[in-house]
Structures are given as structure tokens and as C-alpha cells.
Amino acid sequence: MELFEWKDSFSVSISKFDEQHKQLISIINELYCGINEKRGKELLNKTLKELFEYTKSHFADEEKEFRRFLYPDYIIHKLEHEKFVRQIAKFNESHKNDIQDLSFEVFKFLQDWLQQHILSTDKKYASFLISKGME
């Protein structure tokens, strides 16, 4: 059983970004399955690395388009991206030092972030970028 399924409500109506968001959902589902199978800690390091790779490419893609089309909320959006990356780095450092099993904490963070960022913040750029010709 997976926690997240792609729903139309997640769509920002820009196929490139929707596909990247689906990748994030896939990574979260991987973590969820690992937790349920009691292998969350072993999976955490791999998941954090995947998230780091995801954020580097996805956030760069979004920010490139924001700059290209002079998106008015670019700075605010970029700051949210940076905050996310810092939090993932903190989780990664804590896991590396084996301070505690952070699987559920990471999972909860990702769940909250997905709902807040994609469903709210990312939705704000959708109509703007679509009006500039993105599909």
C-alpha cells in the first residue's frame, strides 16, 4: 500500500513539472513502504540521496523558468526551495551520525511539504507560466 497516489489536484498543468512532482511522490512512497516493512532506517540514506538529486534538478528547472519569464514571486519561491534543501541536509547529517532513526520524521516532513508547497505554492506559478506559453 502506498501513501500517496497522483491526483489531478496535484497537477500544475505543466507536464515537465507534473512529472517531476510524480517522482517526488514516488520517493515518498518508497520511504513509506520501507517504514512499513521495518526497513525505514536502511532505506533512509538512499531516499535522502534521491531527494537531494530530485531537488537539485527539479528546483533548478523551476527557477530557470521563473527567471526566464520574470515570475514576480521568484525570490519567495526560491527561498522555500532553499529551506527544503537545508532541512533535507539536516536529516541527512543526523542520519549519517546515526543519532536516531529519522524515517518517520522525514516522512512527516515530506508529507507536509508536499501538501503545502506543491498544492499551494506551486499552484501559484502555474497560471503565470502557462500564460507565457509553458505546457
VENLINVEN-V880967 format. One record per residue. N is the residue number from 0. OMEGA is omega in degrees with one decimal (* if undefined). D_CENTER is the distance of its C-alpha to the mean C-alpha in Angstrom with 1 decimal. Layout:
# VENLINVEN-V880967
n={N;N}
omega={OMEGA;OMEGA}
d_center={D_CENTER;D_CENTER}
This chain:
# VENLINVEN-V880967
n={0;1;2;3;4;5;6;7;8;9;10;11;12;13;14;15;16;17;18;19;20;21;22;23;24;25;26;27;28;29;30;31;32;33;34;35;36;37;38;39;40;41;42;43;44;45;46;47;48;49;50;51;52;53;54;55;56;57;58;59;60;61;62;63;64;65;66;67;68;69;70;71;72;73;74;75;76;77;78;79;80;81;82;83;84;85;86;87;88;89;90;91;92;93;94;95;96;97;98;99;100;101;102;103;104;105;106;107;108;109;110;111;112;113;114;115;116;117;118;119;120;121;122;123;124;125;126;127;128;129;130;131;132;133;134}
omega={178.5;-179.8;-175.8;168.2;177.0;178.1;177.7;-179.1;176.8;-172.9;171.7;177.4;172.3;-168.0;-179.5;-178.0;175.6;178.6;178.4;176.7;176.1;177.2;176.8;178.4;178.6;179.0;178.0;177.6;177.5;177.6;179.5;178.3;178.2;177.8;-179.8;179.3;178.8;174.3;-177.6;-177.0;179.4;-178.9;-173.1;-178.9;178.7;-178.6;178.7;176.7;177.4;178.4;178.9;178.0;178.3;-175.9;-179.9;-176.6;-177.6;-178.9;177.2;178.6;178.8;-175.5;175.6;179.5;177.4;179.4;-177.5;-176.4;178.4;178.6;-173.4;179.6;-177.6;-175.5;179.5;-179.7;179.2;177.9;176.0;176.7;-179.0;177.8;177.5;-179.1;178.1;-179.6;177.5;177.4;177.3;177.0;-178.8;179.5;178.6;-180.0;-179.7;179.2;177.2;179.9;-179.1;174.6;-173.7;-172.9;-177.4;176.8;178.4;-179.7;179.7;177.8;-178.9;178.9;179.8;-178.3;179.6;-177.6;-176.4;-172.1;-176.2;-174.8;-178.7;-174.5;-179.0;178.3;-178.7;-178.6;-172.2;-176.6;178.8;-177.7;177.5;178.3;178.5;174.8;178.0;177.4;*}
d_center={20.4;16.7;15.0;12.9;14.5;13.6;15.6;17.0;15.8;12.2;13.7;13.9;16.9;15.9;15.9;14.1;11.0;11.4;11.8;8.6;6.8;9.3;8.5;5.2;7.8;10.2;9.0;8.8;12.2;13.5;13.2;14.7;17.5;18.2;18.7;21.0;22.9;23.3;21.7;18.6;19.7;20.6;17.2;15.3;16.1;15.2;11.8;11.1;12.5;10.4;7.2;9.3;10.5;7.4;6.5;10.3;10.9;8.4;8.8;12.4;12.9;12.0;14.1;16.8;17.4;17.4;20.1;21.9;22.3;22.7;20.0;21.6;18.5;17.1;17.8;16.2;12.9;13.1;13.9;10.8;8.8;11.6;11.5;8.0;9.4;12.6;11.6;10.2;13.5;15.4;14.3;15.2;18.5;19.4;19.0;20.8;23.6;23.6;24.0;22.7;20.7;17.3;15.9;16.2;15.1;11.8;11.5;12.5;10.2;7.1;9.2;10.3;7.2;6.2;9.9;10.5;8.1;7.9;11.3;12.9;12.0;10.8;13.9;16.0;15.8;16.4;20.1;20.7;19.3;21.0;24.2;24.1;24.1;20.6;20.3}
